[in-house]
Amino acid sequence: MTTESMTVQDRLLAQLELAEERLDRFAAQLDKASERSQERFSEQLERVLARSHSLADQVRNVSPVSDTTEAAVEDVNAAVDTLEADLDAAGSDATERYRAVVDRQLRSWRARTEHLRLQSALGSMEVRQDLEELGTRLNRARSGALVELQRAARDSRDVVVDVRDDLEHVLTDVRHAVERVADSLTHESA
């Protein structure tokens, strides 16, 4: 195992360990939350925690670590961000505090969008076009969601969560497309 792959492996394991610590804190907060919130978030918490454990095992046992695995670790961290924001929003009565939660989530999506744009700039010409199209789709969805989230923040928190869930599905589609493109490039260069 090379020093560089060891560094990537160590970095990813550290990110997963931090995510799991955040999930433990989330579980403690969830224990104190309303019964409705506990029902709503327990399954999501278990799913993200299981994914984190699975990724940690994969990172420990597969060398070198693939770009797909790195993207999956980023997705786990984004899922933890979403869980924290949703729980905070569910318990928040203050409009300003809720808007701050929504803003934090939008910044997270913006960072993920920029990461995708960076990946597209580094890809080959044929891959770049596909990724640019997906990035544009994601940007349009994010822009539309901002308007809807601001409108919904005044009306109903449940609508905000639904809109964000729709955006998360788009992000998942984008990630899967990027993984397919990366796999095709790997097979072409082999």
C-alpha positions in Angstrom: 0.0 0.0 0.0 1.5 3.4 -1.0 1.8 6.3 1.3 -0.7 8.3 -0.8 -3.4 5.6 -0.7 -2.8 5.2 3.1 -3.3 8.9 3.5 -6.6 8.8 1.6 -7.6 5.7 3.6 -6.8 7.4 6.9 -8.6 10.6 5.9 -11.7 8.7 4.9 -11.7 6.6 8.1 -11.3 9.8 10.1 -14.3 11.4 8.3 -16.4 8.3 8.9 -15.4 8.3 12.6 -16.4 11.9 12.9 -19.7 11.2 11.2 -20.4 8.3 13.6 -19.7 10.6 16.6 -22.1 13.1 15.1 -24.7 10.3 14.7 -24.2 9.2 18.3 -24.9 12.8 19.4 -27.9 12.9 17.1 -29.2 9.7 18.7 -28.9 11.3 22.1 -30.8 14.3 20.9 -33.4 12.1 19.3 -34.0 10.3 22.7 -35.0 13.7 24.1 -37.2 14.6 21.1 -40.9 14.2 20.8 -42.3 10.8 20.0 -43.3 12.0 16.5 -39.7 13.0 15.8 -38.4 9.7 17.2 -40.6 7.8 14.8 -39.7 10.0 11.9 -35.9 9.9 12.3 -35.1 6.5 13.9 -35.1 4.6 10.7 -33.1 7.2 8.8 -30.6 7.3 11.6 -30.2 3.5 11.5 -29.8 3.5 7.7 -27.1 6.2 7.8 -25.2 4.5 10.6 -25.3 1.2 8.8 -24.0 2.8 5.6 -21.2 4.5 7.6 -20.2 1.1 9.2 -20.3 -0.6 5.8 -18.1 2.2 4.2 -15.6 2.0 7.1 -15.2 -1.8 6.5 -14.8 -1.1 2.7 -12.2 1.5 3.3 -10.2 -0.7 5.7 -10.3 -3.7 3.3 -10.0 -2.3 -0.2 -6.8 -0.7 -1.5 -6.6 1.7 -3.2 -9.8 3.5 -2.2 -11.9 4.3 -5.3 -13.4 7.7 -6.1 -16.8 6.1 -5.7 -16.0 5.3 -2.1 -14.8 8.8 -1.5 -18.1 10.1 -2.9 -20.0 7.7 -0.7 -18.2 9.0 2.4 -19.2 12.6 1.3 -22.8 11.3 0.9 -22.8 9.9 4.5 -21.6 13.3 5.8 -24.3 15.1 3.8 -26.9 12.6 5.2 -25.7 13.5 8.8 -26.1 17.2 7.9 -29.6 16.5 6.7 -30.6 14.5 9.8 -29.3 17.2 12.1 -31.0 20.0 10.1 -34.3 18.1 10.0 -34.3 17.4 13.7 -33.4 20.9 14.5 -36.2 22.1 12.2 -38.7 19.7 13.8 -38.0 21.1 17.2 -37.6 24.7 16.2 -40.4 27.2 16.8 -38.4 30.3 16.1 -38.6 31.3 12.4 -35.1 32.8 12.4 -33.6 29.7 13.8 -35.4 27.6 11.2 -34.3 29.8 8.4 -30.7 29.4 9.6 -31.1 25.6 9.4 -32.5 25.9 5.8 -29.6 28.2 4.9 -27.0 25.8 6.3 -28.5 23.0 4.2 -28.5 25.1 1.0 -24.8 26.0 1.6 -24.1 22.2 1.9 -25.9 21.6 -1.4 -24.0 24.5 -3.0 -20.7 22.9 -1.9 -21.7 19.5 -3.4 -22.7 21.2 -6.6 -19.3 23.0 -6.9 -17.6 19.6 -6.2 -19.5 18.1 -9.1 -18.5 21.0 -11.3 -14.8 20.6 -10.3 -15.1 16.9 -11.2 -16.6 17.7 -14.6 -13.7 20.1 -15.3 -11.2 17.4 -14.6 -13.0 14.8 -16.7 -12.6 13.9 -20.4 -14.5 15.8 -23.1 -17.3 13.3 -23.4 -17.7 12.9 -19.7 -17.5 16.7 -19.2 -20.7 17.2 -21.3 -22.7 14.7 -19.3 -21.5 16.1 -16.0 -22.2 19.7 -17.1 -25.7 18.7 -18.0 -26.2 17.1 -14.6 -24.6 20.1 -12.8 -27.0 22.4 -14.7 -29.9 20.3 -13.7 -28.8 20.3 -10.1 -28.2 24.1 -10.1 -31.7 24.7 -11.6 -33.2 22.5 -8.9 -31.3 24.2 -6.2 -32.2 27.6 -7.4 -35.9 26.7 -7.6 -35.7 25.1 -4.2 -34.3 28.2 -2.6 -37.3 30.1 -3.7 -39.6 27.3 -2.5 -37.7 27.0 0.8 -38.0 30.7 1.5 -41.7 30.7 0.7 -42.2 27.5 2.7 -40.3 28.7 5.7 -43.0 31.2 6.2 -45.8 28.6 5.6 -44.8 25.1 6.7 -41.7 23.2 7.8 -43.0 20.0 6.3 -43.0 21.5 2.8 -39.4 22.5 3.3 -38.4 19.0 4.2 -40.3 17.6 1.2 -38.6 20.0 -1.2 -35.2 19.2 0.2 -36.0 15.5 -0.1 -36.7 16.0 -3.8 -33.3 17.7 -4.1 -31.6 14.9 -2.3 -33.1 12.5 -4.9 -31.6 14.7 -7.7 -28.2 14.6 -5.9 -28.4 10.8 -5.7 -29.1 10.7 -9.4 -26.1 12.9 -10.1 -23.9 10.8 -7.9 -25.0 7.6 -9.6 -24.3 9.2 -13.0 -20.9 10.3 -11.9 -20.2 6.7 -10.6 -21.3 5.2 -14.0 -19.1 7.7 -15.9 -16.1 7.0 -13.6 -16.6 3.2 -14.0 -16.7 3.6 -17.8 -13.5 5.6 -17.8 -11.8 3.0 -15.6 -12.9 0.2 -17.9 -11.8 2.2 -21.0 -8.3 2.9 -19.6 -7.8 -0.7 -18.5 
